[in-house]
């Protein structure tokens, strides 16, 4: 039984990884900006919790780029 090369298991190509990296970086800046503004203007906690969604998208995109999935 042979173990496949991890590079052969990628289900997205270079273009897909580049797109996910781009979206992840844009979402990262949006997340930091949103968190900064909501904290600076002392918004209520439920509104500050809305940072979770863009942070989740950021993490998902960057982890997919790293894992080539």
N, C-alpha and C positions, 0 to 999 in steps of 0.2 A: 504494500500500500504506500503510495507516494503522497506527500503533503504538497498541495498546490501553492504556487508562489502567491503571496498576498497581493501583488500587483495585478494578477489575473482575476482576482475576485471583485475588483472595483466595478460597480454598476453605473458609474458616470464617467464621462471622459474629461479631458482637460478643460473643455469649454464649460461643462457643468460645474466643475470645481471652481473655476474662475468666477462664474456667476454667483455661486453660493458664497464665495469669499467676499465678493463685492457687496452682496446683500447683507452679509454678516457684519462687515465693517460699517456700512451705513446705519444699520440697526444699532450697532454699538454706540456710535456717536449720538444717535437719537435718544437712546436709553440714558446715557450720561447727561445729556442736555435736559431731558424731561425730569430726571431725578434732581438735578441741580436747581432747576426752576421751581419745582414743587416744594423742595426743601427751603429754598431762599425766601419764597413767599409764604412759608409756614402754612401750607395747605393741610386740610384734615387727613388723618391717617388712611381712611378708605380711598381717598383720591391718590395718595402717594403709593398705595398698593397697586395702582394701575401700571406701575413701572414693571411689574412682573411679566406682562405679555411681551413687550419688546425685548426684555432681557432673555426670555425663553426663546424667542425667535433668533436672537443673536447667538445664544449658546448652541442651539440646534444647527444653525448654519455653519458655525465655526467647527463644531465637532464632526459634522458630515464632511467638511473639507479635509480635516485631519485624518479621518478614517476612510476617506474615499468611498463613501457609501451614498 
